[in-house]
């Protein structure tokens, strides 16, 4: 697997090529530890506890953007199906995927990748602090989050279960909520390494 910095360099090379072709993709890394509305994201609700940051909101239509997050993250689509064009980090191979309700995207963090869509999808994003996922990866699996693969529009029942639990915590923070989010963060991190 390529490092996050190498992938970012390759994506910037793709950005330069697109500029030569008359296209101007922007590069945006969202920070979910302190989510605020941006041109790309409208935040409806968020919860940050321990090493897990959960955000519900809408993504703006994206036309030729290199988009990612500073934290390793899982995005669950919660809206109508739409078509998304994308290139894996470090690749110029354009792919089109139909993104359905409940489909999941996985990104290792600090790895923006080319994305384009016309709709305004509603999402739930679970972002992990790099220190948590890297500690678990190094202690248990002998690698860190930069080894994780970027995946788009996959089905993963365990991540959907974690998303439902995260959704419940974001709706009503109750006694024990911090403990629940701590364990959800560990569960998500372990699952990402196991399934990669």
GILIN-V607824 format. One record per helix or strand of 2 or more residues. SS is the DSSP state (H for helix, E for strand). FROM is the first residue (numbers start at 1). LEN is the number of residues. Records with the same first field share a line. If there is no record, write none. Layout:
SS: FROM-LEN  FROM-LEN
This chain:
H: 4-17  32-3  130-12  145-3  157-15  177-19
E: 26-5  41-9  52-8  62-8  72-6  82-5  95-5  104-4  113-5  122-7  151-4
